[in-house]
Amino acid sequence: MITSTPVTELRSAVRFPLHLPVSVRSADAEHTGETADISAAGALLALNAELTPGSTIEFTLKMPAEVMGEAGKVQVRCVGRVVRTIEDHGRRCTAAIIDEYHFEKL
């Protein structure tokens, strides 16, 4: 009899289940949605669009002051790459690696 051992998914960074509005720009369109979760290395974005794995995207989100330890909201502009698209609880989601990010106080 063959038994299988559950596979544990290894992550390079802790993910936080933050649901923040996000705007995403791909090579051919702009999309809006929200983050499903986010880490220092990447984000899962709930969008009504299917983006191509391997494509470069830019996305912007506003982090709450209490998360950032600031007096006001902080806008984060990210450049990343689409890793995959998945269905998550009935939503179409895009997983992206963050290659660059810049903080801007609002």
Secondary structure, DSSP 8 states (H G I E B T S, - for coil): -----------SS--B----EEEEE-SS-EEEEEEEEE-SSEEEEEESS---TT-EEEEEEEE-HHHHTSSS-EEEEEEEEEEEEEEETTEEEEEEEEEEEEEEE-
